[in-house]
């Protein structure tokens, strides 16, 4: 009986796909989405140089030094090079609430 159920399920078609083709298609979609999410996660954890952070944020070198000195941003040193984690930069951003206008 189990063999018959399996055969019947394999012959069912969803959007003109049998169950095996459907599973394969869903697997491909999931793989693609997971790979994309993993790539984005890796990008966030990438270490960036001072120059890269300055360029991404559009700030002056003195501003980056000030943020680092005040502890707003955390820097990491490897040898003589200084790096920042993009995910930490994004997490340190503070939401600005709109101010009400007074007349």
C-alpha positions in Angstrom: 0.0 0.0 0.0 2.9 2.4 0.8 4.3 1.8 -2.7 0.9 2.8 -4.2 0.8 6.0 -2.1 4.3 7.0 -3.2 3.4 6.4 -6.9 0.2 8.4 -6.6 2.1 11.3 -4.9 4.8 11.3 -7.5 2.2 11.5 -10.3 0.4 14.5 -8.7 1.2 17.7 -10.5 1.3 21.1 -9.1 1.6 23.9 -11.6 2.5 21.2 -14.2 5.3 19.7 -12.0 5.3 16.3 -10.4 6.3 16.1 -6.8 9.9 15.4 -7.4 10.3 18.3 -9.8 8.4 20.5 -7.3 10.7 19.5 -4.5 13.7 20.2 -6.7 12.4 23.6 -7.7 11.6 24.6 -4.1 15.1 23.4 -3.1 16.7 25.6 -5.8 14.7 28.6 -4.6 15.7 28.0 -1.0 19.3 27.5 -1.9 19.3 30.8 -3.8 17.7 32.7 -1.0 19.9 31.2 1.7 23.1 32.0 -0.3 21.9 35.5 -0.9 21.2 36.0 2.9 24.6 34.4 3.7 26.4 36.7 1.3 24.7 39.8 2.9 25.6 38.6 6.4 29.2 38.1 5.3 29.2 41.6 3.8 28.0 43.1 7.1 30.8 41.3 9.1 33.5 42.4 6.7 36.3 44.4 8.2 36.6 47.8 6.6 39.6 50.1 6.5 39.3 53.7 7.7 39.2 54.9 4.1 36.4 52.5 3.2 34.3 53.7 6.2 35.0 57.4 5.4 33.8 56.8 1.8 30.7 54.8 2.7 29.6 57.2 5.4 30.7 60.3 3.4 32.5 61.8 6.4 35.8 63.5 7.0 38.7 61.5 8.5 38.6 63.8 11.5 35.0 62.9 12.1 35.8 59.2 12.0 38.6 59.7 14.5 36.3 61.7 16.7 33.6 59.0 16.6 36.3 56.4 17.5 37.8 58.5 20.3 34.3 59.1 21.8 33.5 55.4 21.6 30.7 55.8 19.2 32.4 53.4 16.8 34.7 50.5 17.8 37.9 50.0 15.9 40.0 46.9 15.6 43.8 46.9 15.0 45.7 44.2 13.1 49.3 45.2 13.1 49.4 48.9 12.2 46.1 48.8 10.3 42.8 50.0 11.8 39.5 48.3 10.8 35.8 48.7 11.6 32.9 46.2 11.3 30.2 47.5 9.1 27.5 45.7 11.2 28.7 47.6 14.3 28.6 50.9 12.4 25.0 50.3 11.3 24.1 49.2 14.9 25.6 52.3 16.4 23.3 54.5 14.3 20.7 56.3 16.4 17.2 56.8 15.1 16.4 60.5 14.8 12.8 61.4 15.8 11.2 64.2 13.8 10.9 67.5 15.7 7.6 69.2 15.9 7.6 72.7 14.4 6.7 75.5 16.7 5.1 78.7 15.3 
